[in-house]
Amino acid sequence: MRTTPVFDKNNPLRDLTYVTTNISGSEVFYSNELAFAECDYDHKEVKLLDIASSQISIYPLYNERLINVNEDGTSSIDHLNLKTSTIVEIYSDVDYRSVFISNKCLCEHLRIGGNVSRIPVLKDFKAKYLFVNKKFFSGDKDNFETERELIAEKNKRKGIQPFENIIEHGGYVEFIFNKSFVPYIIGIHGFKKYNLENSRCLKHKLSIRLLKLINYYHNEGGYRKSRHSRAFDLKEFMGFLGVIPKSYRTNPTLLFNKGVNPALKEISKVVGIHYKAETFAFPSGKKGRPSISSVRLVPLLMEETNLSHTQEGVS
């Protein structure tokens, strides 16, 4: 990551800050709760969230309350004492949750050439919410079971705005994260990750959201070490995908043929995680015609993966 020093002219009392000019090699971290978030982000906005969140630093957590120095002098975060409230308190300092990214860098990653005007409307982007379950850390364990049961009983999800503010400067954009959102993206114990370059190379509108879902189960990392998801209700599954065409919502078959399946194929090619969507249909309507009602994401068997590659070569 390359940075360029700049002086914040809007706040002369503020220390010298740095604008990110190269994000190649950066990694996107996200909690499991964020993988299953419901949102109204379109493809570019999902990428924009990835770009900004990849630049959040974990180092403010290395303080006297959480640091653990080993005998060899190396240090690590004391996960057992890490609480959600502690993270929010530490990141109350606006400088810890602010990132500065050049317009050029944003354009390159969003694949919009040098046309700054094609960056998503930041005012609209800032106003949007993600709907997630509450994030817990190891230090929250005293209240964890009670809180989890309470959430499950009420079946409510928390609406949260990722950004407190987004400010356009001359040549770069300042992203100030909501302190309550930071625990979902700082990349410590219990998080998934992927390289930002993968995000840049995924062109299909549903690929990134689907990558977050299947990455949760990849390498037996899901619930009870399962490599496949439970069967999601179709409406719930659509909520995970973000903004999708109206035709996809009214025609589930079109959603999978033109949306989900091509996206999973692209993920397989770009990222190397091979999954397929299994759909389940039940009779609906007066004539009892079957309609897709739920979907499950399962890993492709090795022979299926090889067959797919062979077919690509033939075509």
Residue pairs with C-beta under 8 A, 6 or more apart in sequence:
1 20
1 22
1 23
1 24
1 25
1 26
1 55
2 20
2 21
2 22
3 18
3 19
3 20
3 21
4 18
4 19
4 21
4 102
5 16
5 17
5 18
5 19
6 16
6 17
6 18
6 19
6 100
6 172
7 16
7 17
8 14
8 17
8 169
10 167
10 169
15 95
17 98
17 100
18 100
19 100
19 101
19 102
19 171
19 172
20 55
20 99
20 100
20 101
20 102
20 105
21 102
21 104
21 105
22 105
23 51
23 54
23 55
23 101
23 105
23 109
23 196
24 196
24 197
25 195
25 196
25 197
26 54
26 55
26 195
26 196
27 54
27 187
27 193
27 194
27 195
27 196
28 50
28 53
28 54
28 193
28 194
28 195
28 196
28 199
29 53
29 54
29 185
29 186
29 187
29 191
29 192
29 193
30 53
30 184
30 185
30 191
30 192
30 193
30 212
31 135
31 183
31 184
31 185
31 190
31 191
31 192
32 190
32 191
32 192
32 216
33 132
33 133
33 134
33 135
33 184
34 130
34 132
34 184
34 185
34 212
35 192
35 212
35 213
35 215
35 216
36 132
36 133
36 213
36 216
36 240
37 130
37 131
37 132
37 240
38 130
38 131
38 132
38 157
38 239
38 240
39 46
39 128
39 129
39 130
39 131
39 239
39 242
40 128
40 129
40 242
40 243
41 49
41 128
41 130
41 242
41 243
42 120
42 205
42 242
42 243
43 205
43 206
43 208
43 242
43 243
44 110
44 119
44 120
45 120
45 125
45 128
45 242
46 208
46 209
46 242
47 109
47 110
47 199
47 200
47 208
48 106
48 110
48 119
48 120
48 125
49 162
50 196
50 199
50 208
51 101
51 105
51 106
51 109
51 110
51 196
51 199
52 99
52 101
52 163
52 175
52 177
53 162
53 177
53 185
54 196
55 99
55 101
55 175
56 97
56 99
56 177
56 182
56 185
56 186
57 96
58 186
58 187
58 188
60 90
60 91
60 93
60 96
61 77
61 82
61 87
61 90
61 186
61 188
62 75
62 77
63 90
65 81
65 86
66 77
66 78
66 81
66 82
66 86
67 75
67 76
67 77
67 78
68 75
68 76
68 77
68 78
69 75
70 76
77 188
77 189
79 137
79 138
79 139
79 188
79 189
80 138
80 139
81 138
81 139
82 137
82 138
82 139
82 188
82 189
83 137
83 139
83 140
84 134
84 135
84 136
84 137
84 139
84 140
84 183
86 139
87 137
87 182
87 183
87 186
88 179
88 180
88 182
88 183
90 96
91 97
91 177
91 179
91 182
92 179
94 164
94 176
97 164
97 176
97 177
97 178
97 179
97 182
98 174
98 175
98 176
98 177
99 174
99 175
99 177
100 169
100 172
100 173
100 174
100 175
101 172
101 173
101 175
102 171
102 172
103 116
103 119
103 171
103 172
103 173
104 114
104 171
106 116
106 119
106 173
107 113
107 114
107 115
107 116
107 118
107 119
109 196
109 199
109 200
110 118
110 119
111 200
111 203
112 118
112 119
119 173
122 166
122 168
122 173
123 166
125 163
125 166
126 161
126 163
126 165
126 166
127 161
128 161
129 159
129 160
129 161
130 159
130 160
130 161
130 162
130 181
131 157
131 158
131 159
131 160
131 239
132 157
132 158
132 160
132 184
133 151
133 157
133 158
134 147
134 151
134 158
135 183
135 184
136 144
136 147
136 148
137 183
137 188
137 189
137 190
138 189
140 147
160 178
160 180
160 181
161 178
161 181
162 177
162 178
162 181
163 175
163 176
163 177
163 178
163 181
164 176
164 177
164 178
164 179
165 174
165 176
166 173
166 174
166 175
166 176
167 173
167 174
167 176
168 174
177 185
187 193
192 212
192 215
192 216
192 221
194 211
194 215
194 271
198 211
198 270
198 271
199 208
201 270
202 208
202 211
202 266
202 267
202 270
202 271
203 266
204 259
204 262
204 263
204 266
205 244
205 259
205 263
206 241
206 242
206 244
206 259
206 260
206 263
207 263
207 266
207 267
207 270
209 240
209 241
209 242
210 241
210 260
210 263
210 264
210 267
210 297
211 267
211 271
211 273
213 229
213 240
213 297
214 229
214 264
214 267
214 273
214 275
214 297
215 273
216 222
216 229
217 226
217 227
217 228
217 229
217 275
217 297
217 299
218 227
218 273
218 299
219 227
220 226
220 227
222 228
222 229
223 230
227 298
227 299
228 296
228 297
228 298
228 299
229 296
229 297
229 298
230 296
231 280
231 294
231 295
231 296
232 240
232 294
232 295
232 296
233 293
233 294
234 252
234 292
234 293
234 294
234 295
237 294
237 295
238 244
238 248
238 249
238 255
241 259
244 255
244 259
247 254
248 254
248 255
248 258
248 259
249 255
252 279
252 291
252 292
253 292
256 277
256 279
256 292
256 295
260 277
260 295
261 276
261 277
264 275
264 276
264 277
265 308
267 273
267 275
268 274
268 275
268 300
268 305
268 308
274 299
274 300
274 304
274 305
275 297
275 298
275 299
275 300
276 297
276 298
276 299
276 300
276 304
277 295
277 296
277 297
278 295
278 296
278 297
278 298
279 292
279 294
279 295
280 292
280 293
280 294
280 295
280 296
281 290
281 291
281 292
281 293
282 290
282 291
282 293
283 289
283 290
283 291
284 290
284 291
284 293
285 291
300 308
